[in-house]
Amino acid sequence: MNTKKYYITTPLYYLNDKPHIGHAYTTLAADILARHLRAKDIPVHFQTGTDEHGSNIEKIAREKGVDPKVWCDGLSADFRDLWKTLNIKYDYFIRTTDASHEAAVQAVFEKLIKSGDIYLGSYDGLYCRSCEAFYDEGELKEKNCPVHGKPVEHVSEETYFFKLSKYEKALLEHYENHPDFLSPRYRAQEMINFVKSGLKDFSVSRTKVTWGVQVKSNPKHTVYVWIDALLNYATGAGYNPDHTSPDFATLWPADVQLVGKEIFRFHGVIWPAMLMALGVELPRKIYAHGWWTINGDKMSKSKGNFIRAEDVVKDYGVDALRYFIFREVTFGQDGDFSMDAFQRRYNADLANDLGNLFSRVMNMAAKYLDHRLPEKPEDSETFRELSSWTPAIHRSVEALQFSEALEKIWQGVSTLNRLVDTKKPWEMAKKDPAALKPFLHEMVWCLRLIAGWIDPFMPDTASKMHLQLGVGRTADGTEPQKVPPLFPRKQDPK
């Protein structure tokens, strides 16, 4: 019997422009969780990818004078390049233009036509081209799209509908019986209220869009881009109603699906209803996080208020970025990105607290430990106390409370800094050399704990620390060396 892997997904990123920090946020969160679980020897499958169909992409590509597939090939590669830059280790990158995905989408559509869950009709209503979503009049903000703030257009055409109304009761029952399915709780109530207000069948095909997956039995129709995209979580795991892969049983159901709050309705209402119609088990958790904003507005290429992750990495290193965006704001809530705040936290938390602590301890260890790293200090009260924090830190990471985990870790860093300041090992070397070695033994092993804790968040930094601390090597075969700063201090913003 195959072991079920812990299956983590991000949304597919829409290829209307190059990626920025807002896109990276979800994928980094998934990477942190995946790294943490792998370190505990839990089998993980982490899937991300790109959403490549729809009228918006077709329009942009034509304006650029290129074929839509060529446009998508280039931008999809940009996303993969950024994930590499950010040290994101995914297991599978899916594209909605993949032949296997397109075939599975067609098979799903035909299955739902046969079951009566999809039927042919006509649509007359409002549509936002930017997010490729349909809206009722009451959902608009000042007659504009509630997400993009742009004018919607009136659409009238023949379309296939999905019987979303059929699953209203089943969805509410599932929410009640699985209270963690929609997370965090404070966002779940919005979805519950939406379903309770009454669900309407919605359009799942377009006749005026050519760049997409054709409906097999009626090729003048193209599958609505959101249906195409949502199915990736199942098709990427091997699902196809005509010939599902044996791998599907080792991955499904997804354990946690991370999404931005603006697409929570698609994932929390439409997606589970589709799975119910297919007779497929629902994911265990769908978690909607907040936005990174600039001056209160969501980062957006179209608004010009975005920050390139590559620029931050070039100036500060990848781990500084990974640390900041998960320490500064509770995952789930909105946060305003400021380079001033970034640099202040970089200098205070990374250069001063962690970096200075590590340099001070390791440079003294290199000088006074006879070129040998010590055995575990079983009689150290500080080491025992910090060791007891590990389960709580792990629980925080697994609950996606990343800032909570990092806050606890930095409490440990502060504890060690206070010890160094109190004990003054540079004076102990002169006045009480017999006490110096046990103290350095204690500090080295406490730093091993810190390195292990930060590994999912800052893997490069943890690796540098592990190398100096002898993790994975025998104590008598490791020679501490004088270490360069982990995080060179930057000039404070004015």
Secondary structure, DSSP 8 states (H G I E B T S, - for coil): -----EEEE---EETTS---HHHHHHHHHHHHHHHHHHHTT--EEEEEEEE--SHHHHHHHHHHTS-HHHHHHHHHHHHHHHHHHTT---SEEEETT-HHHHHHHHHHHHHHHHHTSEEEEEEEEEEETTTTEEE-GGG-BTTB-TTT--B-EEEEEEEEEE-GGGGHHHHHHHHHH-TTSEESHHHHHHHHHHHHT----EE-EESS--SS-B-TTSTT-EE-HHHHHHTHHHHTTT--TTS--TTHHHH-S-SEEEEEGGGHHIIIIIHHHHHHHHT----S-EEEE--EEETTEE-BTTTTB---HHHHHHHH-HHHHHHHHHHSS-TTS-EE--HHHHHHHIIIIIIIIIIIHHHHHHHHHHHHSTT------TT-HHHHHHHTTHHHHHHHHHTT-HHHHHHHHHHHHHHHHHHHHHH-HHHHHHH-HHHHHHHHHHHHHHHHHHHHHHTTT-HHHHHHHHHHHTTTS-GGG--------SS-------
